[in-house]
Amino acid sequence: MSNGSLSRDLALVPTERPAPRPSAALLASVEQPKPVRTRVPLRTLLLVGGAALAYPVYAFSQFPLRADLDALPGWWLAPVALMWLAGFVLPLMLALLPARGHVLPNEGRAGRAALAAAILLTAIGLVTIDAPGRTTLPASSWAGFSHWWWHCISFGLHIVIPALLAGTIALARVMLVGAARLGAAIGAAGGALSGLTLHGLCPIGGALHVTTAHGGAVVLGALLGALVFPLVRWLVGAVPFRR
Amino acid sequence: MSPGEDDEDMETARRGAALMGRYCDGDAGAFHELYEWLAPRILGYLTGLCTDNATAEDLLQLTFLKLHQARSVYVRGANPVPWIYTIAHRTCLDELRKRQRAKVRLARDPEALPEIPAHVTGTAEAAMTSDAPDAAIAMAMGALASLPHNQRNALLLTKVHGRTLAEAAAITGTTVGAVKLRIHRGYTTLRKALGGRREIETSHE
């Protein structure tokens, strides 16, 4: 039996069944529906993007730029900054903006963008450039390394957590499927924004620091999002519907 | 996809968008029109998914109740049909999981009485055998009902309900590749099941 004949058999299966009348509970709910303000995805993007940008704006206004900035080559500074920026914008857009004519964002693409951001932005650390004599390198001891690692990771969490909070509020009823992938994309976007901010502010160089602390924020953000969003979806699903 | 099918999809999208727009503006009539139009299709999908007529009818009511509660999520101008399928799919999965948990709880309770069989199967296979004039349809329905959930779901959406691979992936929250794989595996299982049944029928004749 070929796939073609199977397809023909399946195409004969009736797609419709006579539906019963709406139940009393359903009729009572929809008797006089209140007009609602429908979702505008661009507004959601601005809300989540704005929540993520709040701390970087504060940080750039309060902290000095990295001391070695003028000693670093422009051909390296600008493309790397663009990569961090793309890591923020692309996953966020894919997680929040549905394709034209669709109600829900494509969580599959958002998930792939989160994965790509986590891999590529962690790899940025491997091509990091230091200005000899100007860039501060973390102490070779474990204590020195972990002190600066935690410093930059906690900086990243100041960006990732508001982004995830805003994302859960904005998407609580939207994420019917693929909540983990949507969460991962928003978390990774927050981590990438943290990387962009640290690219301009963090005085610490060295491949290991940039890979594990700046790139690590992207991985940590994606993991946090992938854990938190399904939990929120489950909680929203567990709340009984108002009649 | 042929140009005719394309036009039909465009028309479905336009009609759905217009109805949802009116419904979100507070027009109860639009809800009833939407229900009349989509409920038979969604019920067909839910029946195929959970293979139980009574449960499918309950889930249909719950799906439209959820649609009502979540109507503010709708994006004006978008085609609501795949979204409503997604709500139905999610509602069905949640319900099946809830029932599975309830069964486990009951089984662990030493005081609980054993579950008495109701002697009412209500399976799609039985329903279709009695109603369908065509034996091929009945066989296809019966074989579909015996497939693992994921494979049945992929075949139902793409081959029975005519959703595209991308839509089926979005509705089930998986990738296009995974849907293709499930269809392939579903075909393999179906071929075995239907081939076996046809051989039995032929030998009886």
Interface residues (C-beta under 8 A of the other chain):
Chain A: M1 N3 L6 S7 D9 L10 A11 L12 V13 P14 T15 E16 R17 P18 A19 P20 P22 S23 A25 L26 S29 V30 E31 Q32 P33 K34 P35 V36 R37 T38 R39 V40 P41 P98 G101 H102 V103 L104 N106 E107 G108 R173 V174 L176 V177 G178 G237 F241 R242
Chain B: A13 Y23 C24 D25 G26 D27 A28 F31 H32 Y35 A39 P40 R41 I42 L43 G44 Y45 T47 G48 N53 A56 E57 L60 Q61 F64 L65 K66 H68 Q69 A70 R71 S72 V73 Y74 V75 R76 G77 A78 N79 P80 P82 W83 T86 I87 H89 R90 D94 A132 D134 A136 I137 M139 A140 M141 L144 L155 K159 V160 H161 G162 A169 A170 I171 T172 G173 T174 T175 V176 Y187 L190 R191 L194 G195 R198
